[in-house]
Each structure stands twice: as C-alpha cells, then as structure tokens.
Amino acid sequence: MLKRLEEMLTDIWTPLLILWITLFPYISMAPVNQLKSLQTGSFVGQQGTGERQRSLSRAKRGWVWNQMFVLEEFTGRDPILVGRLHTDLDAGAKNIKYVLSGDGAGSFFVINDKTGDIHAMKKLDREEKAEYTLTAQAIDADTKQPLEPPSEFIIKVQDINDNAPEFPNGPYHASVPELSSVGTSVTKVTATDADDPVYGNSAKLVYSILEGQPYFSIDPHTAIIRTALSDMDREAKEQYLVVIQAKDMGGHMGGLSGTTTVTITLTDVNDNPPKFSQSVYHFSVPEDLAVGATAGKVKANDHDIGENAKSNYTINDGDGTDVFEIISDSQTQEGILRLKKPLDFETKKSYTLKVEAANVNYDARFGREPFKDTTTVKIAIEDSDEPPLFSAPSYLLEVHENTAINSVIGQVSASDPDVTASPIRYSIDRHTDLERQFNINAEDGKITLAKALDRETDVWHNITVIATEIRNYSQISRISVAIKVLDINDNAPEFATEYEAFLCENGKPGQVIQTVSAIDKDDPKNGHFFIYSLAPEMSNNPNFTIKNNEDNSVSVLAKHNSFRRQKQEMYILPIIVSDNGNPPMSSTNTLTIRVCGCSSEGIVQSCNVEAYVLPIGLSMGALIAILACIVLLLVIVVLFVTLRRHKNEPLIIKDDEDVRENIIRYDDEGGGEEDTEAFDIATLQNPDGINGFLPRKDIKPDLQFMPRQGQHPAPNGVDVDEFINVRLHEADNDPTAPPYDSIQIYGYEGRGSVAGSLSSLESTSSDSDQNFDYLREWGPRFKRLGELYSVGESDKET
C-alpha cells in the first residue's frame, strides 16, 4: 500500500512540475520585455540624418516581444487578451497606429490600433490549427506612412486535454492455440489521442483490461495482449470477448478514456484421440453383393476439428482381410467397408474384422504416436438365389468337317450353387447361331450338329449357351462355346490362275515356256505337296515336256524349234495335279500355248496368223494408224460435200403439191419490220437516204434500179410511183422470189407536205375557206383531185 501511495503522489506531482517549468519563462519574462520595449530603441522612420547614418552601421529591430500563447477552447464572456505589441518609437509624441495582418487577422485575432493589445475573438481548437503566423506594423496615423518595416510573430494555441483516446482499427479479432502457455502473445492494439503529445500528459496513454480476466492480460504501455491461464481448452470454450481501455493523462484521475473489443478465438490442437462409438459393429450383406459395393460404414468420433480430426482406417486382423477393404471418407470422416471378392454363402457364412482408426496428424506435446482406437466388425453373409454356374469359364470343341448330321460334338455342364439346387435347362442363343448350325439337348447340355460343315467356308463357329434355373427363370447364365472345324482332304488342287503361255517361232529346244503352280483349298497339318504330270494321252507329247522345280511348281519346256503359226497357231497341254492327302485328290488343268512371232531378243511381237503375210518392217500398229488416217479423210470429204449441197439449196423451198399461190407455210416467225433481207425498205423509211440505196445481197438481178438524172422528183424528194414500179419489176424478174406480191406496212410517216394537211380534222377553217386550185399545178395526177374539190366548193356556193 505504501508503494502504491508513493506511485500515486509521483504521478500527481510530475505533470504539475512539468507544467510549471513550461509556463514559468513566459510569466516571468513578458512584463520585463514589454518594459524594455518602452525604454529601448527608437522608430527608424523618424530618425534624423545623423541617426539614419548611424542606423546604417547597425541594424536594430524596433519590435521587442515574446512568442504569444492562447489557451484553446476558451469560452469566457469577453475576448481573451493574447498579448500586447509595443514599439520603442511610441513615446507619446507621435500619433502611432498598429496594424495586424496574417492568419486569422480580423477574424480570430483583433488588435487595438492605439494600444497594440491583441485579443482572441473566437474559440480556438489546437487540433484544428496549432499556431497562427501574423504580421505587425506601426504606421503614422496621420500620414499612413510606415514607421518601421513589418515584422512577423507567432501565436501558438496551447493544448488542453479535450480529446479522448480512440482505437482506429477496432474492434479487433485474434486467435491463439488452445492450451498455450502463460504469457503467449495474442495480439497488439493501438489507440491514438489527438491532444499534443509533447505538452503535458494529455496524450500519454495507459492500457488496461476491463473484461477478459483472468484469461488474458495486457501490457499498460505496449498494449500487447497475452494469455494469463495455461489450461484454456477449445473443446470447453472456443471464443472470448476482451474489452480494452486506453486512458490519457498517464492513467491518472481526470484523464479521458476510450475502449475497444478484442474477440479472441482458441485454435484447435490435436489433443483428443479418435473414439469409436461402438466396440462391435454388426453388418449383414447378401452373397450376391457386387465387387466394389459398400458392405458397411464405421466412424471414430474426434472432438478436434479440421485436420486434427482426420483419421485413417485400416483392417489390422481378421479372417476377411482378403475379401474386404476399408477406405476413409474425407468428407464424413467415416470408414467405408467395400467388397474385394465375390461372396459365397455356401462356402463361408460370416467374417470378423479388426478395424483401427488413427489420426493423420499428431502433436508431439501430447504423445510420440498418433492417437488411435480399434473396434470389431462382424459381417454376416445372407444366402441369395444365384444363377447357374458352369463347370468351366469357356468351352472349346473340335469337329471334322465331314462329321455326320445329328452327331454329338461336345457337352456343357452347369449347376445351381444354391442349397435348393434347382434343375437346369440349356438352350442356344440363336443370335449367335443365325444359320442354326447346331442344336443342344435341353436336359444334359449335349451339342449336336444340325447342318453339314465346310471348313473352307467357316473355320470357327462361336455360339453362346444359356443355362436357366427351372424353378426361377430369372436366374440365367451364359457361356461362350468356340467350335473349330477340322480339315479333311476333300478338295483337289488346281492351277493358281488361268495360265496362257506364248511360244516364239524361233525359240530353242528346252526353252522354258511357262512356270505353273497350284493351290489347294484344304489345309493339311504338314503343308501342301503337289505332284504334276502330263495327261496319259500326252505322256509321249512330241512338242512339250514338264520339269519339277521342287517348290510345288513345274516348268513347261519346248522340245524342238520348228513351231510355225501357219502350221498350228495354238496348242492345248493338259496337266494333272495331285496332292498328298489321304485319300489323295487330283485334277486335270489345261495350259494354252500360243505360237507367236518374236524379235531377235525373244520379245513377243504378234501372235496372229494374218500378221505373218504383212511385209517385214510393217507392224500391226502402223497398219492401224494408216487405216485410221484413211477413215478420217473419208469423213472430211463427206462433210465437205454435205455442206456444199446445203449451201446451194434455195432459201424458200417450193412445194409442188401445194397449188394455192397465196398460201405459204413458214417454219419461223420472221424478222418483222426489221427483216430487210428480201426487200430493201430503207428508202421508204428514210426518203433522204435515196443516194445510199444498196442492192440486195442474196441475188444479182439483171437490172438494178438507179434513179435517172433527168427525172424530176415530187416535192418530197422521191418519185414514189416510179420507185414502186421499178421494185415490182425487179420482184417479177427475181428467180428466187416467191410467185406472189407482197404488201408491207411501213412505220415511217414522213416529214409532212408543203401543202399541209388535206384533212379537215382539227382544222380551224371550214371547207368553204379553202382554195384547192393549187392542186392543178402539181401535175396531171393531182389535176383531177383539184377539179373534184373545186366542183364541190362551187356546188356549195350555189
């Protein structure tokens, strides 16, 4: 208690002593300085010439004052006096005026222009602005001229303890392993105080725990939170809420404080072993359980969490270690028993296993080995109705291809493994025997031949036999039966291909004409061996003989060199081929030999008799080329004659049987007005183009119309009557023109007449207003027309 009392007295006197030391110079020196300012110095601007010269030799500041202070948050009724400014030129003789400018001048701070007193007009906040820089100047009140240069001074805002500590990062969250030793660091908190940290104890903080004892403690100066108990168990309590207080003024009475919360979570350590909930587990599984299926599940509970709660399951002992296996489920933390081999109730009806669960991770503080626990698992096998079981996994049968129909070629056997032992019925899956080549006895499983076999067609037959329980038709089994057909010598050998040999007329005796070989559809065990011989009627053949090549082939040789195509063009040589089977088989094959003409090198050139009579040096290819050229020339001549006849035919074919002169049949529609091939209508379409008259292109008449020089055309430039007469004359004398006149309609209307229209349509004058006497001047053809119109007019007048 005495020690605690001494600490409290020290905490009280220390800040008071610091405050006194800080404020003492300002309190003691301010009056003295102000007093000195009245006694020393003079206003530089009012000095005489001599004094001004002396001032050039030594610069002397006319202002004398200390740094001013004002207490923040002052809330008095009157403005607070901050300080007084005074110049040594102010001796009462001059009318001096003080001017204040700078930070807060006129708003926060106001100066008495006569006395120099500075007052604070508003409440100040050090945390908002700690000091103000102002400029003071003395001027002549009458002339407004400065008496001295301006000088700066600072007004500092003195701090008071008006801000409580705050935790800017709170609330906090931290964690520490369970069962940690005392003093284990958990986390660190930090509080801030807006007050001045260098003035007094306003910002000196001390930390303490308001809630969370006796589990945690905090260092009062560093704010580090540590564990205070060593046996904190996560399984008992996992989370703690700790309240931390920060107090300024060094924690003394009167200081301000702030609080925050720290949520501390105990993390798990592996301090708990796994534990099976049962000492013995019982499971029942059917004997037809599929391999890989689940037989049961066990679980060892662990109070730890996460990785510390994971366990591996193993089968350590028992009579079913080779039948069952166990795996660990990482999600549910269960041990899953699975079947490794098929079960058989009739062989073994139960199994006993020893299962162990061991932690994956372990903490050396709690043991040298992982925590573990064991249990017993008993599995009972339930009887199931199983399908029939064949005596073998598969069957292989062999049968000769000449086996008689209905002969037994093999047998399959199946039985019911159940205790009831149901009878079995056999059948063949006809999808595997589409041709129904085999049959099976439904009662004993004997397989018989239903159709004759041929090894050369099919060597293997694969069928599926089905075994079905008579008492339960849903229980069936299938087995594959492979049937191999064995070979017998039932095919005679024959030539490998159809041979055709060529013999040169100028060949030598003993020359090899052809090498022949044979094939046999049979497949003897020791391979093929063929014997070749000439047919008996050819045994003394004067022309050819054969030679054995010792490789199942023979060569045919010529006996002489007197072969001629004129004498005999082709020879037939029968050869007998026999095998070594039991019994042996043989066949007679014929070799065709053609006599050909060959070059000196022995190359065959021609094998035809006709080619022999051709001159030497003229080959069959040259003869074919010559014939092709002749045929091509004939075709060209025929085409030329045909085209000439087609060109000389008239354009219009006269039909002698059609006696009507005015009816002509056309096979086409014609060109219409654009068809000017038969008659040139260019002149009628364009009277101005008379000089460009072109004669017809398809005929050359004796007389072509040309306009006469002495002819006087009509007013429109063309003598139409004479033009039409000449054209009609030409048409009558045209030998290629049809014997009929032609009328064509022309679309050209003309340029009009100099006399104007003779019609009264659309005319503004009546017939009585017109005079037709000018028609008599046009010639004799229009004279009559003029008379008719003149008569008509005279009749109307009368």
URSUL-V98060 format. One record per run of one state. SS is the DSSP state (h for helix, s for strand, l for the rest). FROM is the first residue (numbers start at 0). TO is the last residue. Records with the same first field share a line. If there is no record, write none. Layout:
BEGIN
SS=FROM-TO  FROM-TO
END
This chain:
BEGIN
l=0-0  39-42  46-47  57-61  63-66  71-78  84-85  87-94  102-103  105-107  111-115  120-129  140-144  146-149  158-164  166-170  177-183  188-190  192-204  211-214  218-222  227-237  247-247  251-255  267-273  276-278  286-292  301-304  309-309  318-322  329-332  339-348  359-362  366-370  382-386  390-393  400-406  411-412  416-422  428-428  432-436  440-444  449-458  469-474  486-492  495-498  504-510  519-529  534-534  538-542  548-551  558-568  578-584  598-602  606-608  613-618  648-670  674-680  685-685  692-718  733-765  769-771  778-778  797-797
h=1-38  43-45  48-56  248-250  305-308  363-365  429-431  535-537  609-612  619-647  671-673  681-684  686-691  719-732  766-768  772-777  779-796
s=62-62  67-70  79-83  86-86  95-101  104-104  108-110  116-119  130-139  145-145  150-157  165-165  171-176  184-187  191-191  205-210  215-217  223-226  238-246  256-266  274-275  279-285  293-300  310-317  323-328  333-338  349-358  371-381  387-389  394-399  407-410  413-415  423-427  437-439  445-448  459-468  475-485  493-494  499-503  511-518  530-533  543-547  552-557  569-577  585-597  603-605
END
